[in-house]
Amino acid sequence: MYQIISIANIMSKKDLSYKEAYSRLEQIQALIESNQLDVDDLSEKLKEASALLKICKDKLFIAEEETKKILDEIE
């Protein structure tokens, strides 16, 4: 069904793409919205989602900075 990914595994994956992280966030959202998680599982999924959000945020920040740099070079 859904792949179980440990938080330590997420944080150690520098090569996790934005698309992969976002896709996993969507999976976690679906699990949460299904109301079938117990409190312990919910807590773990929220921790995982938090780590994935940080990865996405960092990648978006890098993309924004690279875009600014390219645009500055063009001017």
N, CA, C, O and CB atoms as a CASP TS submission, in Angstrom:
PFRMAT TS
TARGET T0000
AUTHOR 0000-0000-0000
METHOD Language model
MODEL 1
PARENT N/A
ATOM      1  N   MET     1       0.838  -1.180   0.000  1.00  0.00           N
ATOM      2  CA  MET     1       0.000   0.000   0.000  1.00  0.00           C
ATOM      3  C   MET     1       0.881   1.241   0.000  1.00  0.00           C
ATOM      4  O   MET     1       1.291   1.692  -1.070  1.00  0.00           O
ATOM      5  CB  MET     1      -0.952  -0.001   1.212  1.00  0.00           C
ATOM      6  N   TYR     2       1.189   1.813   1.175  1.00  0.00           N
ATOM      7  CA  TYR     2       2.041   2.983   1.257  1.00  0.00           C
ATOM      8  C   TYR     2       3.417   2.575   1.768  1.00  0.00           C
ATOM      9  O   TYR     2       3.542   1.741   2.664  1.00  0.00           O
ATOM     10  CB  TYR     2       1.414   4.057   2.169  1.00  0.00           C
ATOM     11  N   GLN     3       4.420   3.164   1.193  1.00  0.00           N
ATOM     12  CA  GLN     3       5.791   2.876   1.591  1.00  0.00           C
ATOM     13  C   GLN     3       6.074   3.547   2.930  1.00  0.00           C
ATOM     14  O   GLN     3       5.734   4.713   3.131  1.00  0.00           O
ATOM     15  CB  GLN     3       6.797   3.354   0.509  1.00  0.00           C
ATOM     16  N   ILE     4       6.694   2.810   3.839  1.00  0.00           N
ATOM     17  CA  ILE     4       7.064   3.374   5.128  1.00  0.00           C
ATOM     18  C   ILE     4       8.487   3.898   5.024  1.00  0.00           C
ATOM     19  O   ILE     4       9.405   3.162   4.664  1.00  0.00           O
ATOM     20  CB  ILE     4       6.933   2.320   6.271  1.00  0.00           C
ATOM     21  N   ILE     5       8.661   5.166   5.339  1.00  0.00           N
ATOM     22  CA  ILE     5       9.961   5.818   5.251  1.00  0.00           C
ATOM     23  C   ILE     5      10.273   6.395   6.618  1.00  0.00           C
ATOM     24  O   ILE     5       9.468   7.143   7.172  1.00  0.00           O
ATOM     25  CB  ILE     5       9.982   6.927   4.144  1.00  0.00           C
ATOM     26  N   SER     6      11.432   6.058   7.170  1.00  0.00           N
ATOM     27  CA  SER     6      11.786   6.611   8.471  1.00  0.00           C
ATOM     28  C   SER     6      12.253   8.049   8.313  1.00  0.00           C
ATOM     29  O   SER     6      12.751   8.441   7.257  1.00  0.00           O
ATOM     30  CB  SER     6      12.876   5.762   9.148  1.00  0.00           C
ATOM     31  N   ILE     7      12.087   8.822   9.362  1.00  0.00           N
ATOM     32  CA  ILE     7      12.497  10.223   9.343  1.00  0.00           C
ATOM     33  C   ILE     7      14.003  10.321   9.159  1.00  0.00           C
ATOM     34  O   ILE     7      14.483  11.179   8.418  1.00  0.00           O
ATOM     35  CB  ILE     7      12.064  10.939  10.639  1.00  0.00           C
ATOM     36  N   ALA     8      14.751   9.452   9.824  1.00  0.00           N
ATOM     37  CA  ALA     8      16.205   9.456   9.669  1.00  0.00           C
ATOM     38  C   ALA     8      16.584   9.195   8.220  1.00  0.00           C
ATOM     39  O   ALA     8      17.524   9.798   7.701  1.00  0.00           O
ATOM     40  CB  ALA     8      16.852   8.406  10.585  1.00  0.00           C
ATOM     41  N   ASN     9      15.860   8.306   7.574  1.00  0.00           N
ATOM     42  CA  ASN     9      16.112   7.991   6.165  1.00  0.00           C
ATOM     43  C   ASN     9      15.830   9.206   5.288  1.00  0.00           C
ATOM     44  O   ASN     9      16.570   9.472   4.341  1.00  0.00           O
ATOM     45  CB  ASN     9      15.248   6.795   5.712  1.00  0.00           C
ATOM     46  N   ILE    10      14.778   9.936   5.593  1.00  0.00           N
ATOM     47  CA  ILE    10      14.439  11.134   4.822  1.00  0.00           C
ATOM     48  C   ILE    10      15.528  12.184   4.977  1.00  0.00           C
ATOM     49  O   ILE    10      15.986  12.759   3.989  1.00  0.00           O
ATOM     50  CB  ILE    10      13.078  11.706   5.267  1.00  0.00           C
ATOM     51  N   MET    11      15.938  12.431   6.200  1.00  0.00           N
ATOM     52  CA  MET    11      16.908  13.479   6.461  1.00  0.00           C
ATOM     53  C   MET    11      18.276  13.140   5.889  1.00  0.00           C
ATOM     54  O   MET    11      19.061  14.043   5.601  1.00  0.00           O
ATOM     55  CB  MET    11      17.018  13.727   7.946  1.00  0.00           C
ATOM     56  N   SER    12      18.576  11.863   5.720  1.00  0.00           N
ATOM     57  CA  SER    12      19.872  11.481   5.180  1.00  0.00           C
ATOM     58  C   SER    12      19.869  11.433   3.651  1.00  0.00           C
ATOM     59  O   SER    12      20.923  11.280   3.034  1.00  0.00           O
ATOM     60  CB  SER    12      20.284  10.133   5.736  1.00  0.00           C
ATOM     61  N   LYS    13      18.704  11.563   3.045  1.00  0.00           N
ATOM     62  CA  LYS    13      18.605  11.491   1.583  1.00  0.00           C
ATOM     63  C   LYS    13      18.755  12.871   0.973  1.00  0.00           C
ATOM     64  O   LYS    13      17.792  13.633   0.893  1.00  0.00           O
ATOM     65  CB  LYS    13      17.265  10.867   1.156  1.00  0.00           C
ATOM     66  N   LYS    14      19.950  13.183   0.549  1.00  0.00           N
ATOM     67  CA  LYS    14      20.192  14.462  -0.111  1.00  0.00           C
ATOM     68  C   LYS    14      19.663  14.417  -1.541  1.00  0.00           C
ATOM     69  O   LYS    14      19.377  15.458  -2.131  1.00  0.00           O
ATOM     70  CB  LYS    14      21.699  14.808  -0.102  1.00  0.00           C
ATOM     71  N   ASP    15      19.534  13.220  -2.096  1.00  0.00           N
ATOM     72  CA  ASP    15      19.130  13.067  -3.494  1.00  0.00           C
ATOM     73  C   ASP    15      17.621  12.919  -3.680  1.00  0.00           C
ATOM     74  O   ASP    15      17.160  12.672  -4.794  1.00  0.00           O
ATOM     75  CB  ASP    15      19.821  11.875  -4.087  1.00  0.00           C
ATOM     76  N   LEU    16      16.850  13.067  -2.604  1.00  0.00           N
ATOM     77  CA  LEU    16      15.398  12.985  -2.719  1.00  0.00           C
ATOM     78  C   LEU    16      14.918  14.189  -3.520  1.00  0.00           C
ATOM     79  O   LEU    16      15.166  15.333  -3.141  1.00  0.00           O
ATOM     80  CB  LEU    16      14.713  12.934  -1.309  1.00  0.00           C
ATOM     81  N   SER    17      14.239  13.929  -4.616  1.00  0.00           N
ATOM     82  CA  SER    17      13.796  15.025  -5.473  1.00  0.00           C
ATOM     83  C   SER    17      12.588  15.719  -4.860  1.00  0.00           C
ATOM     84  O   SER    17      11.905  15.176  -3.991  1.00  0.00           O
ATOM     85  CB  SER    17      13.458  14.511  -6.884  1.00  0.00           C
ATOM     86  N   TYR    18      12.347  16.930  -5.335  1.00  0.00           N
ATOM     87  CA  TYR    18      11.173  17.685  -4.899  1.00  0.00           C
ATOM     88  C   TYR    18       9.910  16.886  -5.220  1.00  0.00           C
ATOM     89  O   TYR    18       8.996  16.789  -4.402  1.00  0.00           O
ATOM     90  CB  TYR    18      11.126  19.087  -5.581  1.00  0.00           C
ATOM     91  N   LYS    19       9.879  16.322  -6.411  1.00  0.00           N
ATOM     92  CA  LYS    19       8.708  15.559  -6.848  1.00  0.00           C
ATOM     93  C   LYS    19       8.457  14.356  -5.932  1.00  0.00           C
ATOM     94  O   LYS    19       7.312  14.071  -5.581  1.00  0.00           O
ATOM     95  CB  LYS    19       8.893  15.086  -8.301  1.00  0.00           C
ATOM     96  N   GLU    20       9.519  13.657  -5.550  1.00  0.00           N
ATOM     97  CA  GLU    20       9.387  12.506  -4.660  1.00  0.00           C
ATOM     98  C   GLU    20       8.890  12.935  -3.282  1.00  0.00           C
ATOM     99  O   GLU    20       8.001  12.305  -2.709  1.00  0.00           O
ATOM    100  CB  GLU    20      10.728  11.772  -4.534  1.00  0.00           C
ATOM    101  N   ALA    21       9.471  14.004  -2.762  1.00  0.00           N
ATOM    102  CA  ALA    21       9.067  14.493  -1.444  1.00  0.00           C
ATOM    103  C   ALA    21       7.611  14.949  -1.462  1.00  0.00           C
ATOM    104  O   ALA    21       6.846  14.644  -0.547  1.00  0.00           O
ATOM    105  CB  ALA    21       9.980  15.646  -0.993  1.00  0.00           C
ATOM    106  N   TYR    22       7.237  15.677  -2.504  1.00  0.00           N
ATOM    107  CA  TYR    22       5.865  16.174  -2.627  1.00  0.00           C
ATOM    108  C   TYR    22       4.876  15.018  -2.768  1.00  0.00           C
ATOM    109  O   TYR    22       3.796  15.041  -2.178  1.00  0.00           O
ATOM    110  CB  TYR    22       5.744  17.123  -3.832  1.00  0.00           C
ATOM    111  N   SER    23       5.246  14.026  -3.542  1.00  0.00           N
ATOM    112  CA  SER    23       4.392  12.854  -3.732  1.00  0.00           C
ATOM    113  C   SER    23       4.160  12.133  -2.405  1.00  0.00           C
ATOM    114  O   SER    23       3.045  11.705  -2.106  1.00  0.00           O
ATOM    115  CB  SER    23       5.018  11.892  -4.760  1.00  0.00           C
ATOM    116  N   ARG    24       5.223  12.003  -1.616  1.00  0.00           N
ATOM    117  CA  ARG    24       5.093  11.351  -0.314  1.00  0.00           C
ATOM    118  C   ARG    24       4.206  12.187   0.610  1.00  0.00           C
ATOM    119  O   ARG    24       3.424  11.636   1.384  1.00  0.00           O
ATOM    120  CB  ARG    24       6.485  11.131   0.327  1.00  0.00           C
ATOM    121  N   LEU    25       4.325  13.513   0.531  1.00  0.00           N
ATOM    122  CA  LEU    25       3.452  14.376   1.318  1.00  0.00           C
ATOM    123  C   LEU    25       1.990  14.150   0.949  1.00  0.00           C
ATOM    124  O   LEU    25       1.124  14.133   1.825  1.00  0.00           O
ATOM    125  CB  LEU    25       3.828  15.846   1.115  1.00  0.00           C
ATOM    126  N   GLU    26       1.713  13.979  -0.328  1.00  0.00           N
ATOM    127  CA  GLU    26       0.347  13.704  -0.766  1.00  0.00           C
ATOM    128  C   GLU    26      -0.148  12.367  -0.215  1.00  0.00           C
ATOM    129  O   GLU    26      -1.315  12.238   0.155  1.00  0.00           O
ATOM    130  CB  GLU    26       0.267  13.705  -2.298  1.00  0.00           C
ATOM    131  N   GLN    27       0.741  11.376  -0.163  1.00  0.00           N
ATOM    132  CA  GLN    27       0.368  10.075   0.401  1.00  0.00           C
ATOM    133  C   GLN    27       0.029  10.206   1.881  1.00  0.00           C
ATOM    134  O   GLN    27      -0.951   9.634   2.359  1.00  0.00           O
ATOM    135  CB  GLN    27       1.505   9.056   0.206  1.00  0.00           C
ATOM    136  N   ILE    28       0.850  10.963   2.595  1.00  0.00           N
ATOM    137  CA  ILE    28       0.605  11.166   4.023  1.00  0.00           C
ATOM    138  C   ILE    28      -0.709  11.907   4.230  1.00  0.00           C
ATOM    139  O   ILE    28      -1.477  11.570   5.131  1.00  0.00           O
ATOM    140  CB  ILE    28       1.769  11.944   4.673  1.00  0.00           C
ATOM    141  N   GLN    29      -0.968  12.904   3.411  1.00  0.00           N
ATOM    142  CA  GLN    29      -2.223  13.650   3.504  1.00  0.00           C
ATOM    143  C   GLN    29      -3.413  12.706   3.334  1.00  0.00           C
ATOM    144  O   GLN    29      -4.386  12.784   4.085  1.00  0.00           O
ATOM    145  CB  GLN    29      -2.271  14.773   2.442  1.00  0.00           C
ATOM    146  N   ALA    30      -3.333  11.825   2.356  1.00  0.00           N
ATOM    147  CA  ALA    30      -4.425  10.872   2.118  1.00  0.00           C
ATOM    148  C   ALA    30      -4.618   9.950   3.322  1.00  0.00           C
ATOM    149  O   ALA    30      -5.749   9.648   3.704  1.00  0.00           O
ATOM    150  CB  ALA    30      -4.145  10.036   0.853  1.00  0.00           C
ATOM    151  N   LEU    31      -3.517   9.509   3.914  1.00  0.00           N
ATOM    152  CA  LEU    31      -3.623   8.658   5.101  1.00  0.00           C
ATOM    153  C   LEU    31      -4.281   9.392   6.257  1.00  0.00           C
ATOM    154  O   LEU    31      -5.138   8.839   6.946  1.00  0.00           O
ATOM    155  CB  LEU    31      -2.244   8.161   5.523  1.00  0.00           C
ATOM    156  N   ILE    32      -3.883  10.627   6.466  1.00  0.00           N
ATOM    157  CA  ILE    32      -4.455  11.413   7.558  1.00  0.00           C
ATOM    158  C   ILE    32      -5.942  11.652   7.313  1.00  0.00           C
ATOM    159  O   ILE    32      -6.757  11.513   8.225  1.00  0.00           O
ATOM    160  CB  ILE    32      -3.711  12.759   7.710  1.00  0.00           C
ATOM    161  N   GLU    33      -6.287  12.010   6.092  1.00  0.00           N
ATOM    162  CA  GLU    33      -7.687  12.289   5.765  1.00  0.00           C
ATOM    163  C   GLU    33      -8.566  11.045   5.820  1.00  0.00           C
ATOM    164  O   GLU    33      -9.788  11.155   5.927  1.00  0.00           O
ATOM    165  CB  GLU    33      -7.778  12.906   4.391  1.00  0.00           C
ATOM    166  N   SER    34      -7.957   9.866   5.749  1.00  0.00           N
ATOM    167  CA  SER    34      -8.736   8.626   5.813  1.00  0.00           C
ATOM    168  C   SER    34      -9.241   8.335   7.227  1.00  0.00           C
ATOM    169  O   SER    34     -10.111   7.484   7.416  1.00  0.00           O
ATOM    170  CB  SER    34      -7.894   7.456   5.318  1.00  0.00           C
ATOM    171  N   ASN    35      -8.696   9.040   8.213  1.00  0.00           N
ATOM    172  CA  ASN    35      -9.076   8.854   9.624  1.00  0.00           C
ATOM    173  C   ASN    35      -8.881   7.421  10.111  1.00  0.00           C
ATOM    174  O   ASN    35      -9.601   6.964  10.998  1.00  0.00           O
ATOM    175  CB  ASN    35     -10.522   9.254   9.823  1.00  0.00           C
ATOM    176  N   GLN    36      -7.915   6.714   9.537  1.00  0.00           N
ATOM    177  CA  GLN    36      -7.680   5.328   9.934  1.00  0.00           C
ATOM    178  C   GLN    36      -6.366   5.157  10.690  1.00  0.00           C
ATOM    179  O   GLN    36      -5.961   4.029  10.973  1.00  0.00           O
ATOM    180  CB  GLN    36      -7.685   4.434   8.712  1.00  0.00           C
ATOM    181  N   LEU    37      -5.700   6.250  11.017  1.00  0.00           N
ATOM    182  CA  LEU    37      -4.444   6.176  11.748  1.00  0.00           C
ATOM    183  C   LEU    37      -4.699   6.307  13.242  1.00  0.00           C
ATOM    184  O   LEU    37      -5.516   7.118  13.677  1.00  0.00           O
ATOM    185  CB  LEU    37      -3.473   7.265  11.271  1.00  0.00           C
ATOM    186  N   ASP    38      -3.983   5.493  14.024  1.00  0.00           N
ATOM    187  CA  ASP    38      -4.071   5.707  15.460  1.00  0.00           C
ATOM    188  C   ASP    38      -3.127   6.853  15.838  1.00  0.00           C
ATOM    189  O   ASP    38      -2.368   7.339  14.999  1.00  0.00           O
ATOM    190  CB  ASP    38      -3.719   4.399  16.247  1.00  0.00           C
ATOM    191  N   VAL    39      -3.177   7.271  17.070  1.00  0.00           N
ATOM    192  CA  VAL    39      -2.425   8.444  17.515  1.00  0.00           C
ATOM    193  C   VAL    39      -0.919   8.266  17.301  1.00  0.00           C
ATOM    194  O   VAL    39      -0.242   9.204  16.880  1.00  0.00           O
ATOM    195  CB  VAL    39      -2.713   8.721  18.990  1.00  0.00           C
ATOM    196  N   ASP    40      -0.397   7.086  17.584  1.00  0.00           N
ATOM    197  CA  ASP    40       1.039   6.850  17.412  1.00  0.00           C
ATOM    198  C   ASP    40       1.447   6.962  15.951  1.00  0.00           C
ATOM    199  O   ASP    40       2.461   7.582  15.629  1.00  0.00           O
ATOM    200  CB  ASP    40       1.422   5.473  17.954  1.00  0.00           C
ATOM    201  N   ASP    41       0.659   6.364  15.070  1.00  0.00           N
ATOM    202  CA  ASP    41       0.953   6.435  13.635  1.00  0.00           C
ATOM    203  C   ASP    41       0.799   7.864  13.119  1.00  0.00           C
ATOM    204  O   ASP    41       1.586   8.322  12.290  1.00  0.00           O
ATOM    205  CB  ASP    41       0.029   5.485  12.848  1.00  0.00           C
ATOM    206  N   LEU    42      -0.211   8.555  13.612  1.00  0.00           N
ATOM    207  CA  LEU    42      -0.431   9.938  13.201  1.00  0.00           C
ATOM    208  C   LEU    42       0.771  10.803  13.576  1.00  0.00           C
ATOM    209  O   LEU    42       1.228  11.626  12.783  1.00  0.00           O
ATOM    210  CB  LEU    42      -1.715  10.496  13.845  1.00  0.00           C
ATOM    211  N   SER    43       1.265  10.608  14.769  1.00  0.00           N
ATOM    212  CA  SER    43       2.431  11.363  15.229  1.00  0.00           C
ATOM    213  C   SER    43       3.641  11.109  14.331  1.00  0.00           C
ATOM    214  O   SER    43       4.357  12.044  13.972  1.00  0.00           O
ATOM    215  CB  SER    43       2.765  10.996  16.681  1.00  0.00           C
ATOM    216  N   GLU    44       3.867   9.859  13.971  1.00  0.00           N
ATOM    217  CA  GLU    44       4.993   9.520  13.092  1.00  0.00           C
ATOM    218  C   GLU    44       4.817  10.112  11.699  1.00  0.00           C
ATOM    219  O   GLU    44       5.776  10.600  11.102  1.00  0.00           O
ATOM    220  CB  GLU    44       5.149   8.005  12.992  1.00  0.00           C
ATOM    221  N   LYS    45       3.610  10.069  11.191  1.00  0.00           N
ATOM    222  CA  LYS    45       3.351  10.629   9.857  1.00  0.00           C
ATOM    223  C   LYS    45       3.548  12.145   9.861  1.00  0.00           C
ATOM    224  O   LYS    45       4.064  12.708   8.896  1.00  0.00           O
ATOM    225  CB  LYS    45       1.917  10.281   9.390  1.00  0.00           C
ATOM    226  N   LEU    46       3.139  12.802  10.944  1.00  0.00           N
ATOM    227  CA  LEU    46       3.338  14.251  11.036  1.00  0.00           C
ATOM    228  C   LEU    46       4.822  14.604  11.110  1.00  0.00           C
ATOM    229  O   LEU    46       5.250  15.604  10.532  1.00  0.00           O
ATOM    230  CB  LEU    46       2.606  14.811  12.261  1.00  0.00           C
ATOM    231  N   LYS    47       5.601  13.801  11.808  1.00  0.00           N
ATOM    232  CA  LYS    47       7.053  14.026  11.865  1.00  0.00           C
ATOM    233  C   LYS    47       7.670  13.839  10.481  1.00  0.00           C
ATOM    234  O   LYS    47       8.514  14.626  10.052  1.00  0.00           O
ATOM    235  CB  LYS    47       7.718  13.063  12.883  1.00  0.00           C
ATOM    236  N   GLU    48       7.243  12.799   9.802  1.00  0.00           N
ATOM    237  CA  GLU    48       7.743  12.547   8.446  1.00  0.00           C
ATOM    238  C   GLU    48       7.359  13.698   7.516  1.00  0.00           C
ATOM    239  O   GLU    48       8.175  14.166   6.723  1.00  0.00           O
ATOM    240  CB  GLU    48       7.189  11.208   7.900  1.00  0.00           C
ATOM    241  N   ALA    49       6.115  14.144   7.623  1.00  0.00           N
ATOM    242  CA  ALA    49       5.654  15.253   6.781  1.00  0.00           C
ATOM    243  C   ALA    49       6.460  16.513   7.053  1.00  0.00           C
ATOM    244  O   ALA    49       6.786  17.258   6.129  1.00  0.00           O
ATOM    245  CB  ALA    49       4.161  15.524   7.015  1.00  0.00           C
ATOM    246  N   SER    50       6.777  16.749   8.296  1.00  0.00           N
ATOM    247  CA  SER    50       7.570  17.921   8.657  1.00  0.00           C
ATOM    248  C   SER    50       8.949  17.871   8.005  1.00  0.00           C
ATOM    249  O   SER    50       9.431  18.877   7.486  1.00  0.00           O
ATOM    250  CB  SER    50       7.710  18.022  10.181  1.00  0.00           C
ATOM    251  N   ALA    51       9.576  16.709   8.033  1.00  0.00           N
ATOM    252  CA  ALA    51      10.895  16.546   7.401  1.00  0.00           C
ATOM    253  C   ALA    51      10.788  16.729   5.886  1.00  0.00           C
ATOM    254  O   ALA    51      11.653  17.350   5.267  1.00  0.00           O
ATOM    255  CB  ALA    51      11.492  15.151   7.730  1.00  0.00           C
ATOM    256  N   LEU    52       9.737  16.193   5.302  1.00  0.00           N
ATOM    257  CA  LEU    52       9.540  16.335   3.860  1.00  0.00           C
ATOM    258  C   LEU    52       9.263  17.788   3.472  1.00  0.00           C
ATOM    259  O   LEU    52       9.732  18.257   2.435  1.00  0.00           O
ATOM    260  CB  LEU    52       8.389  15.442   3.395  1.00  0.00           C
ATOM    261  N   LEU    53       8.507  18.491   4.299  1.00  0.00           N
ATOM    262  CA  LEU    53       8.244  19.908   4.035  1.00  0.00           C
ATOM    263  C   LEU    53       9.535  20.715   4.060  1.00  0.00           C
ATOM    264  O   LEU    53       9.715  21.629   3.255  1.00  0.00           O
ATOM    265  CB  LEU    53       7.253  20.471   5.062  1.00  0.00           C
ATOM    266  N   LYS    54      10.425  20.382   4.976  1.00  0.00           N
ATOM    267  CA  LYS    54      11.710  21.079   5.029  1.00  0.00           C
ATOM    268  C   LYS    54      12.508  20.830   3.754  1.00  0.00           C
ATOM    269  O   LYS    54      13.125  21.750   3.218  1.00  0.00           O
ATOM    270  CB  LYS    54      12.520  20.630   6.259  1.00  0.00           C
ATOM    271  N   ILE    55      12.498  19.605   3.273  1.00  0.00           N
ATOM    272  CA  ILE    55      13.195  19.289   2.026  1.00  0.00           C
ATOM    273  C   ILE    55      12.611  20.103   0.881  1.00  0.00           C
ATOM    274  O   ILE    55      13.356  20.697   0.101  1.00  0.00           O
ATOM    275  CB  ILE    55      13.105  17.780   1.714  1.00  0.00           C
ATOM    276  N   CYS    56      11.291  20.136   0.770  1.00  0.00           N
ATOM    277  CA  CYS    56      10.643  20.894  -0.307  1.00  0.00           C
ATOM    278  C   CYS    56      10.956  22.387  -0.190  1.00  0.00           C
ATOM    279  O   CYS    56      11.279  23.042  -1.182  1.00  0.00           O
ATOM    280  CB  CYS    56       9.117  20.670  -0.279  1.00  0.00           C
ATOM    281  N   LYS    57      10.859  22.909   1.016  1.00  0.00           N
ATOM    282  CA  LYS    57      11.144  24.329   1.237  1.00  0.00           C
ATOM    283  C   LYS    57      12.582  24.661   0.840  1.00  0.00           C
ATOM    284  O   LYS    57      12.828  25.661   0.166  1.00  0.00           O
ATOM    285  CB  LYS    57      10.900  24.706   2.711  1.00  0.00           C
ATOM    286  N   ASP    58      13.526  23.824   1.257  1.00  0.00           N
ATOM    287  CA  ASP    58      14.936  24.058   0.911  1.00  0.00           C
ATOM    288  C   ASP    58      15.155  24.027  -0.593  1.00  0.00           C
ATOM    289  O   ASP    58      15.886  24.854  -1.138  1.00  0.00           O
ATOM    290  CB  ASP    58      15.830  23.018   1.583  1.00  0.00           C
ATOM    291  N   LYS    59      14.526  23.081  -1.256  1.00  0.00           N
ATOM    292  CA  LYS    59      14.690  22.973  -2.714  1.00  0.00           C
ATOM    293  C   LYS    59      14.068  24.180  -3.428  1.00  0.00           C
ATOM    294  O   LYS    59      14.620  24.669  -4.413  1.00  0.00           O
ATOM    295  CB  LYS    59      14.049  21.663  -3.232  1.00  0.00           C
ATOM    296  N   LEU    60      12.939  24.652  -2.940  1.00  0.00           N
ATOM    297  CA  LEU    60      12.316  25.840  -3.530  1.00  0.00           C
ATOM    298  C   LEU    60      13.180  27.077  -3.308  1.00  0.00           C
ATOM    299  O   LEU    60      13.306  27.914  -4.202  1.00  0.00           O
ATOM    300  CB  LEU    60      10.915  26.062  -2.936  1.00  0.00           C
ATOM    301  N   PHE    61      13.769  27.196  -2.136  1.00  0.00           N
ATOM    302  CA  PHE    61      14.657  28.323  -1.845  1.00  0.00           C
ATOM    303  C   PHE    61      15.855  28.314  -2.791  1.00  0.00           C
ATOM    304  O   PHE    61      16.224  29.351  -3.341  1.00  0.00           O
ATOM    305  CB  PHE    61      15.134  28.275  -0.377  1.00  0.00           C
ATOM    306  N   ILE    62      16.456  27.148  -2.976  1.00  0.00           N
ATOM    307  CA  ILE    62      17.612  27.024  -3.879  1.00  0.00           C
ATOM    308  C   ILE    62      17.214  27.389  -5.307  1.00  0.00           C
ATOM    309  O   ILE    62      17.941  28.106  -5.995  1.00  0.00           O
ATOM    310  CB  ILE    62      18.188  25.583  -3.837  1.00  0.00           C
ATOM    311  N   ALA    63      16.070  26.901  -5.745  1.00  0.00           N
ATOM    312  CA  ALA    63      15.605  27.204  -7.104  1.00  0.00           C
ATOM    313  C   ALA    63      15.372  28.706  -7.266  1.00  0.00           C
ATOM    314  O   ALA    63      15.705  29.279  -8.304  1.00  0.00           O
ATOM    315  CB  ALA    63      14.305  26.425  -7.422  1.00  0.00           C
ATOM    316  N   GLU    64      14.806  29.337  -6.249  1.00  0.00           N
ATOM    317  CA  GLU    64      14.560  30.774  -6.307  1.00  0.00           C
ATOM    318  C   GLU    64      15.882  31.547  -6.388  1.00  0.00           C
ATOM    319  O   GLU    64      16.010  32.482  -7.179  1.00  0.00           O
ATOM    320  CB  GLU    64      13.748  31.228  -5.079  1.00  0.00           C
ATOM    321  N   GLU    65      16.847  31.159  -5.579  1.00  0.00           N
ATOM    322  CA  GLU    65      18.150  31.834  -5.584  1.00  0.00           C
ATOM    323  C   GLU    65      18.866  31.656  -6.924  1.00  0.00           C
ATOM    324  O   GLU    65      19.461  32.599  -7.446  1.00  0.00           O
ATOM    325  CB  GLU    65      19.030  31.300  -4.447  1.00  0.00           C
ATOM    326  N   GLU    66      18.804  30.452  -7.471  1.00  0.00           N
ATOM    327  CA  GLU    66      19.431  30.199  -8.766  1.00  0.00           C
ATOM    328  C   GLU    66      18.750  31.013  -9.867  1.00  0.00           C
ATOM    329  O   GLU    66      19.415  31.533 -10.764  1.00  0.00           O
ATOM    330  CB  GLU    66      19.379  28.700  -9.104  1.00  0.00           C
ATOM    331  N   THR    67      17.437  31.119  -9.796  1.00  0.00           N
ATOM    332  CA  THR    67      16.693  31.910 -10.778  1.00  0.00           C
ATOM    333  C   THR    67      17.084  33.380 -10.692  1.00  0.00           C
ATOM    334  O   THR    67      17.302  34.027 -11.716  1.00  0.00           O
ATOM    335  CB  THR    67      15.179  31.750 -10.565  1.00  0.00           C
ATOM    336  N   LYS    68      17.172  33.906  -9.482  1.00  0.00           N
ATOM    337  CA  LYS    68      17.584  35.301  -9.297  1.00  0.00           C
ATOM    338  C   LYS    68      18.979  35.532  -9.870  1.00  0.00           C
ATOM    339  O   LYS    68      19.226  36.541 -10.532  1.00  0.00           O
ATOM    340  CB  LYS    68      17.556  35.679  -7.803  1.00  0.00           C
ATOM    341  N   LYS    69      19.879  34.603  -9.616  1.00  0.00           N
ATOM    342  CA  LYS    69      21.248  34.732 -10.112  1.00  0.00           C
ATOM    343  C   LYS    69      21.281  34.758 -11.640  1.00  0.00           C
ATOM    344  O   LYS    69      21.979  35.573 -12.243  1.00  0.00           O
ATOM    345  CB  LYS    69      22.114  33.581  -9.587  1.00  0.00           C
ATOM    346  N   ILE    70      20.524  33.866 -12.249  1.00  0.00           N
ATOM    347  CA  ILE    70      20.471  33.820 -13.727  1.00  0.00           C
ATOM    348  C   ILE    70      19.887  35.122 -14.275  1.00  0.00           C
ATOM    349  O   ILE    70      20.416  35.679 -15.237  1.00  0.00           O
ATOM    350  CB  ILE    70      19.622  32.604 -14.215  1.00  0.00           C
ATOM    351  N   LEU    71      18.821  35.602 -13.684  1.00  0.00           N
ATOM    352  CA  LEU    71      18.197  36.837 -14.143  1.00  0.00           C
ATOM    353  C   LEU    71      19.132  38.041 -13.951  1.00  0.00           C
ATOM    354  O   LEU    71      19.164  38.942 -14.789  1.00  0.00           O
ATOM    355  CB  LEU    71      16.877  37.068 -13.397  1.00  0.00           C
ATOM    356  N   ASP    72      19.879  38.052 -12.864  1.00  0.00           N
ATOM    357  CA  ASP    72      20.850  39.123 -12.642  1.00  0.00           C
ATOM    358  C   ASP    72      21.943  39.109 -13.694  1.00  0.00           C
ATOM    359  O   ASP    72      22.403  40.164 -14.130  1.00  0.00           O
ATOM    360  CB  ASP    72      21.466  39.003 -11.257  1.00  0.00           C
ATOM    361  N   GLU    73      22.362  37.917 -14.106  1.00  0.00           N
ATOM    362  CA  GLU    73      23.408  37.790 -15.129  1.00  0.00           C
ATOM    363  C   GLU    73      22.924  38.257 -16.492  1.00  0.00           C
ATOM    364  O   GLU    73      23.716  38.739 -17.301  1.00  0.00           O
ATOM    365  CB  GLU    73      23.885  36.346 -15.222  1.00  0.00           C
ATOM    366  N   ILE    74      21.638  38.120 -16.751  1.00  0.00           N
ATOM    367  CA  ILE    74      21.076  38.527 -18.034  1.00  0.00           C
ATOM    368  C   ILE    74      21.029  40.050 -18.150  1.00  0.00           C
ATOM    369  O   ILE    74      21.221  40.595 -19.237  1.00  0.00           O
ATOM    370  CB  ILE    74      19.672  37.938 -18.213  1.00  0.00           C
ATOM    371  N   GLU    75      20.778  40.724 -17.057  1.00  0.00           N
ATOM    372  CA  GLU    75      20.623  42.189 -17.092  1.00  0.00           C
ATOM    373  C   GLU    75      21.916  42.899 -17.354  1.00  0.00           C
ATOM    374  O   GLU    75      21.945  44.128 -17.412  1.00  0.00           O
ATOM    375  CB  GLU    75      20.045  42.688 -15.802  1.00  0.00           C
TER
END
